[in-house]
Amino acid sequence: IMPAGSAVRERHVPSKRSDIAKALVSAFWTKVRLRAASLLFTAHAKPSCSFFLGHTRFATSSAPTVRESHPHRFSPPQRFAIWRRTPEGWQRKVERYEVHVTHNGDLDYWPLFGVQRTQRELGAWLRRVLHCKAAVAGCDSVKVAGIVELLRTQGVWRLSLRLAYQQAASPSFDDTLNGKGLAMTEGALGEAAGAADAVFAEYVGGGGV
């Protein structure tokens, strides 16, 4: 999880005779400068670390469009309460959260509750489980980003409980798609996360490790 608001994503599909490197770098640094200006008076104006994640082509077996290009992201940026352990102890802060992924290869199927589902079925299931209301690109690499988003839960009670619920309750695939049966609503997840967050805060506040 990057420091709040510090991730910058830029994607570019060149015209026939354009220089992709120059266009991409120019657009990227424009976004970096705008982000730096917006963070000038915040605690994250100077991130403690920097790295680049990139890919030089659009997603495998997909159209050469910006929408299908790397880096991929399943859900739009969100804000979560994130716990981090520091030299001063546990600290909780509400931060902007997003997952970016670059991916080589093909994701054709993924096992869900003992059944091999196509990447399109997986995408529909992930939209429900991740409560993603935004449209999702059709390429397989976006589904990889969704899987990482589901499994990467460290420091966030909401995400940890979301994954634990799927692993323990195992609601049926059809119920999840239709919002029936044991499918967890966004409201119920928020209430459970709030309760867990409060209990953990009380625990660490009382000297718990």
C-alpha positions as a Markdown table, in Angstrom:
| # | Residue | x | y | z |
|---|---|---|---|---|
| 1 | Ile | 0.0 | 0.0 | 0.0 |
| 2 | Met | 1.6 | 3.3 | -1.1 |
| 3 | Pro | 1.4 | 6.4 | 1.0 |
| 4 | Ala | -2.0 | 8.1 | 0.7 |
| 5 | Gly | -2.6 | 9.7 | -2.7 |
| 6 | Ser | 0.9 | 9.1 | -4.0 |
| 7 | Ala | 0.2 | 6.6 | -6.8 |
| 8 | Val | 0.3 | 8.1 | -10.3 |
| 9 | Arg | -1.0 | 6.1 | -13.3 |
| 10 | Glu | -0.5 | 7.1 | -16.9 |
| 11 | Arg | -1.5 | 5.0 | -19.9 |
| 12 | His | -0.9 | 5.9 | -23.6 |
| 13 | Val | -1.6 | 4.4 | -27.0 |
| 14 | Pro | 0.5 | 6.1 | -29.7 |
| 15 | Ser | -0.6 | 7.2 | -33.1 |
| 16 | Lys | 1.2 | 5.6 | -36.1 |
| 17 | Arg | 4.2 | 8.0 | -36.2 |
| 18 | Ser | 4.4 | 9.3 | -32.7 |
| 19 | Asp | 7.1 | 8.7 | -30.1 |
| 20 | Ile | 5.5 | 6.6 | -27.4 |
| 21 | Ala | 8.4 | 7.2 | -24.9 |
| 22 | Lys | 8.3 | 11.0 | -25.2 |
| 23 | Ala | 4.5 | 11.2 | -25.1 |
| 24 | Leu | 4.2 | 8.8 | -22.1 |
| 25 | Val | 7.0 | 10.5 | -20.1 |
| 26 | Ser | 5.6 | 14.0 | -20.8 |
| 27 | Ala | 2.0 | 13.0 | -19.7 |
| 28 | Phe | 3.4 | 11.1 | -16.6 |
| 29 | Trp | 5.4 | 14.0 | -15.3 |
| 30 | Thr | 2.5 | 16.4 | -15.9 |
| 31 | Lys | 0.5 | 14.2 | -13.5 |
| 32 | Val | 3.3 | 13.9 | -11.1 |
| 33 | Arg | 3.7 | 17.7 | -10.9 |
| 34 | Leu | -0.1 | 18.2 | -10.4 |
| 35 | Arg | -0.2 | 15.5 | -7.7 |
| 36 | Ala | 2.8 | 17.1 | -6.0 |
| 37 | Ala | 1.1 | 20.5 | -6.0 |
| 38 | Ser | -2.1 | 19.0 | -4.5 |
| 39 | Leu | -0.1 | 17.3 | -1.7 |
| 40 | Leu | 2.1 | 20.4 | -1.0 |
| 41 | Phe | 0.5 | 21.0 | 2.4 |
| 42 | Thr | -0.1 | 17.4 | 3.4 |
| 43 | Ala | 2.0 | 14.9 | 5.3 |
| 44 | His | 2.7 | 13.0 | 2.1 |
| 45 | Ala | 4.2 | 15.8 | 0.1 |
| 46 | Lys | 7.5 | 14.0 | 0.2 |
| 47 | Pro | 6.9 | 10.2 | 0.1 |
| 48 | Ser | 9.5 | 8.1 | 1.8 |
| 49 | Cys | 9.9 | 5.8 | -1.2 |
| 50 | Ser | 9.4 | 5.9 | -5.0 |
| 51 | Phe | 9.3 | 3.2 | -7.6 |
| 52 | Phe | 8.1 | 2.8 | -11.2 |
| 53 | Leu | 5.8 | 0.1 | -12.4 |
| 54 | Gly | 5.5 | -0.1 | -16.2 |
| 55 | His | 4.7 | -2.1 | -19.3 |
| 56 | Thr | 5.3 | -1.4 | -22.9 |
| 57 | Arg | 2.3 | -2.8 | -24.5 |
| 58 | Phe | -1.5 | -3.2 | -24.1 |
| 59 | Ala | -3.0 | -6.3 | -22.5 |
| 60 | Thr | -2.5 | -9.7 | -24.2 |
| 61 | Ser | -5.3 | -10.6 | -26.6 |
| 62 | Ser | -7.1 | -7.3 | -26.2 |
| 63 | Ala | -7.7 | -4.2 | -28.3 |
| 64 | Pro | -4.9 | -1.6 | -28.4 |
| 65 | Thr | -6.8 | 1.1 | -26.5 |
| 66 | Val | -6.0 | 3.1 | -23.4 |
| 67 | Arg | -8.8 | 1.3 | -21.5 |
| 68 | Glu | -7.0 | -2.1 | -22.1 |
| 69 | Ser | -3.5 | -0.8 | -21.3 |
| 70 | His | -1.1 | -1.4 | -18.4 |
| 71 | Pro | -1.0 | -0.7 | -15.5 |
| 72 | His | -4.3 | -2.2 | -14.7 |
| 73 | Arg | -6.7 | -1.3 | -11.9 |
| 74 | Phe | -9.9 | -3.1 | -11.0 |
| 75 | Ser | -11.6 | -0.7 | -8.6 |
| 76 | Pro | -11.3 | 3.1 | -8.6 |
| 77 | Pro | -9.3 | 4.7 | -5.7 |
| 78 | Gln | -11.0 | 4.3 | -2.4 |
| 79 | Arg | -10.5 | 5.6 | 1.2 |
| 80 | Phe | -9.9 | 3.1 | 4.0 |
| 81 | Ala | -8.8 | 3.2 | 7.6 |
| 82 | Ile | -5.3 | 1.6 | 7.5 |
| 83 | Trp | -3.3 | 0.4 | 10.5 |
| 84 | Arg | 0.5 | 0.5 | 10.4 |
| 85 | Arg | 3.0 | -0.4 | 13.1 |
| 86 | Thr | 5.5 | 2.3 | 13.7 |
| 87 | Pro | 8.3 | 2.8 | 16.3 |
| 88 | Glu | 5.8 | 4.7 | 18.3 |
| 89 | Gly | 3.3 | 1.9 | 18.2 |
| 90 | Trp | 0.2 | 1.2 | 16.1 |
| 91 | Gln | -1.2 | 4.1 | 14.1 |
| 92 | Arg | -4.5 | 4.3 | 12.3 |
| 93 | Lys | -5.1 | 6.7 | 9.4 |
| 94 | Val | -7.7 | 7.0 | 6.7 |
| 95 | Glu | -5.9 | 7.0 | 3.4 |
| 96 | Arg | -6.5 | 6.7 | -0.4 |
| 97 | Tyr | -6.0 | 3.1 | -1.5 |
| 98 | Glu | -5.7 | 1.6 | -4.9 |
| 99 | Val | -4.0 | -1.5 | -6.6 |
| 100 | His | -2.1 | -1.2 | -9.8 |
| 101 | Val | -0.9 | -4.4 | -11.7 |
| 102 | Thr | 1.1 | -5.2 | -14.8 |
| 103 | His | 0.8 | -8.7 | -16.0 |
| 104 | Asn | 2.3 | -11.0 | -18.7 |
| 105 | Gly | 0.5 | -14.1 | -19.8 |
| 106 | Asp | -3.1 | -15.2 | -20.0 |
| 107 | Leu | -5.7 | -15.7 | -17.3 |
| 108 | Asp | -8.3 | -17.9 | -18.9 |
| 109 | Tyr | -9.8 | -19.6 | -15.8 |
| 110 | Trp | -9.7 | -19.2 | -12.0 |
| 111 | Pro | -11.0 | -21.7 | -9.4 |
| 112 | Leu | -13.9 | -20.5 | -7.3 |
| 113 | Phe | -15.4 | -22.8 | -4.7 |
| 114 | Gly | -14.3 | -25.9 | -6.6 |
| 115 | Val | -15.4 | -24.7 | -10.0 |
| 116 | Gln | -13.2 | -23.4 | -12.8 |
| 117 | Arg | -14.7 | -20.0 | -13.9 |
| 118 | Thr | -13.8 | -18.1 | -17.0 |
| 119 | Gln | -12.1 | -14.8 | -16.6 |
| 120 | Arg | -15.3 | -13.0 | -17.6 |
| 121 | Glu | -17.3 | -14.9 | -14.9 |
| 122 | Leu | -14.5 | -14.1 | -12.5 |
| 123 | Gly | -14.8 | -10.4 | -13.4 |
| 124 | Ala | -18.6 | -10.4 | -12.7 |
| 125 | Trp | -18.0 | -12.1 | -9.4 |
| 126 | Leu | -15.2 | -9.7 | -8.4 |
| 127 | Arg | -17.4 | -6.7 | -9.1 |
| 128 | Arg | -20.0 | -8.0 | -6.6 |
| 129 | Val | -17.5 | -9.1 | -3.9 |
| 130 | Leu | -15.4 | -5.9 | -4.2 |
| 131 | His | -18.5 | -3.8 | -4.5 |
| 132 | Cys | -17.1 | -2.1 | -7.6 |
| 133 | Lys | -19.7 | 0.0 | -9.3 |
| 134 | Ala | -17.4 | 1.3 | -12.1 |
| 135 | Ala | -17.3 | -0.5 | -15.5 |
| 136 | Val | -14.4 | -2.9 | -15.8 |
| 137 | Ala | -12.3 | -3.5 | -18.9 |
| 138 | Gly | -12.7 | -6.8 | -20.6 |
| 139 | Cys | -9.1 | -7.9 | -20.7 |
| 140 | Asp | -7.8 | -10.7 | -18.4 |
| 141 | Ser | -5.1 | -8.6 | -16.7 |
| 142 | Val | -7.8 | -6.4 | -15.1 |
| 143 | Lys | -9.1 | -9.5 | -13.4 |
| 144 | Val | -5.6 | -10.2 | -12.0 |
| 145 | Ala | -5.7 | -6.7 | -10.5 |
| 146 | Gly | -9.1 | -7.7 | -8.9 |
| 147 | Ile | -7.7 | -10.9 | -7.5 |
| 148 | Val | -4.8 | -9.0 | -5.9 |
| 149 | Glu | -7.2 | -6.4 | -4.6 |
| 150 | Leu | -9.2 | -9.2 | -2.9 |
| 151 | Leu | -6.2 | -11.0 | -1.4 |
| 152 | Arg | -4.1 | -7.9 | -0.4 |
| 153 | Thr | -5.6 | -7.1 | 3.0 |
| 154 | Gln | -2.7 | -6.1 | 5.3 |
| 155 | Gly | -3.6 | -3.3 | 7.8 |
| 156 | Val | -7.2 | -2.9 | 6.6 |
| 157 | Trp | -9.9 | -4.5 | 8.7 |
| 158 | Arg | -12.6 | -4.0 | 6.0 |
| 159 | Leu | -10.5 | -5.8 | 3.4 |
| 160 | Ser | -9.5 | -8.6 | 5.8 |
| 161 | Leu | -13.1 | -9.3 | 6.8 |
| 162 | Arg | -14.2 | -9.2 | 3.2 |
| 163 | Leu | -11.7 | -12.0 | 2.3 |
| 164 | Ala | -12.4 | -13.9 | 5.5 |
| 165 | Tyr | -16.1 | -13.9 | 4.8 |
| 166 | Gln | -15.6 | -15.4 | 1.3 |
| 167 | Gln | -13.3 | -18.0 | 2.7 |
| 168 | Ala | -15.4 | -19.0 | 5.7 |
| 169 | Ala | -19.0 | -18.5 | 4.6 |
| 170 | Ser | -18.4 | -19.5 | 0.9 |
| 171 | Pro | -21.6 | -18.0 | -0.5 |
| 172 | Ser | -22.6 | -19.6 | -3.8 |
| 173 | Phe | -21.4 | -18.1 | -7.0 |
| 174 | Asp | -25.0 | -17.5 | -8.2 |
| 175 | Asp | -26.1 | -15.9 | -4.9 |
| 176 | Thr | -23.2 | -13.5 | -5.0 |
| 177 | Leu | -24.0 | -12.4 | -8.5 |
| 178 | Asn | -27.7 | -12.0 | -7.7 |
| 179 | Gly | -27.1 | -10.4 | -4.2 |
| 180 | Lys | -29.1 | -13.1 | -2.5 |
| 181 | Gly | -28.5 | -15.7 | 0.2 |
| 182 | Leu | -25.2 | -15.3 | 2.1 |
| 183 | Ala | -23.9 | -12.6 | -0.2 |
| 184 | Met | -22.5 | -9.8 | 2.1 |
| 185 | Thr | -23.8 | -6.3 | 1.4 |
| 186 | Glu | -21.5 | -3.3 | 1.4 |
| 187 | Gly | -23.4 | -1.9 | 4.5 |
| 188 | Ala | -22.9 | -5.1 | 6.5 |
| 189 | Leu | -19.2 | -5.2 | 5.6 |
| 190 | Gly | -18.8 | -1.6 | 6.7 |
| 191 | Glu | -20.5 | -2.2 | 10.1 |
| 192 | Ala | -18.4 | -5.3 | 10.7 |
| 193 | Ala | -15.2 | -3.5 | 9.8 |
| 194 | Gly | -16.1 | -0.6 | 12.1 |
| 195 | Ala | -16.7 | -3.0 | 15.0 |
| 196 | Ala | -13.4 | -4.8 | 14.4 |
| 197 | Asp | -11.6 | -1.4 | 14.0 |
| 198 | Ala | -12.9 | -0.2 | 17.4 |
| 199 | Val | -12.0 | -3.5 | 19.2 |
| 200 | Phe | -8.5 | -3.4 | 17.8 |
| 201 | Ala | -8.0 | 0.2 | 18.7 |
| 202 | Glu | -9.1 | -0.6 | 22.3 |
| 203 | Tyr | -6.7 | -3.6 | 22.4 |
| 204 | Val | -3.6 | -1.7 | 21.2 |
| 205 | Gly | -4.5 | 1.3 | 23.3 |
| 206 | Gly | -4.5 | -1.0 | 26.3 |
| 207 | Gly | -0.9 | -2.1 | 25.6 |
| 208 | Gly | -1.8 | -5.1 | 23.4 |
| 209 | Val | 0.8 | -6.1 | 20.8 |
